[in-house]
Amino acid sequence: MKLQVSSDTKKKPQILAIASNRVEEWFNESWKWLARLRTAILIRVSHRKRLSTRTMRHDQRQAISKLLHVLLHYLDLKTMQIGFYHDESQTFVHLTLEFLAKKANLPLRRAQRAMSWLYESGYVSGFRQSSFDIQTGEYTHKPSIRKVNEKLLFDLGITTYALQKARKRSSQQQQRKMLTRIIPNQLTSTTTNQNKDYLQKEVDHLIAQFTQQSSEERNKKIALRQSKLHKMTLLFPNLSQNEIESMLPASY
């Protein structure tokens, strides 16, 4: 069964696209992925919130799956938070549960229950935001900060190395965006056209240099990792590739 989730055309990193596909596999065959949701069932039974240890009902899995599709779509790999950067101010915008429910085509109450499962499993954590207005004497509530635990992606088959690589790439892309937006804004209206052209060339050179350094550093790390894997394969010929990769430190 293909889940239909309403979302915009925002392009997702490859590892998030893979994870999203595996969420759909979990929906169809719940034994494949997301073992911590089964643990959440046992926790509810121990707290007497649930009577049976059997697997979730079809409609519960469907709601969680739809919500997970949206969470992965709006997941910022740099911070592992749910939201997006505002184009003008470059501030991070956190999303309300009402917004997430609408994108997932779920009633708010079903989305709340699905999010509760994700909280109890440890896949998602939430932190409330509020501020006190001295003038009005009232609290102003903002969207909660929701953060995805890396365990969610690990349980969906994403390796530690792949996630670290994707998070670093996301951080570098954000830095490049900041360079292209902030530095040109420093060019005031009183600056001569000649100076503007010179400064713009400096900006372009800085961005190109940053990209080149990132590429060289990435290639060095890939070469070092391949060398380590080759040595480990010779030392442990009976182990599979996945077992050997799991033995490498996170820095590789």
PyMOL commands that set and color helices and strands:
alter all, ss='L'
color gray80, all
select helices_A, chain A and resi 14-28+35-46+58-73+97-103+108-121+150-155+160-185+193-235+241-247
alter helices_A, ss='H'
color red, helices_A
select strands_A, chain A and resi 75-76+81-85+92-94+124-133+138-148
alter strands_A, ss='S'
color yellow, strands_A
deselect
rebuild
show_as cartoon
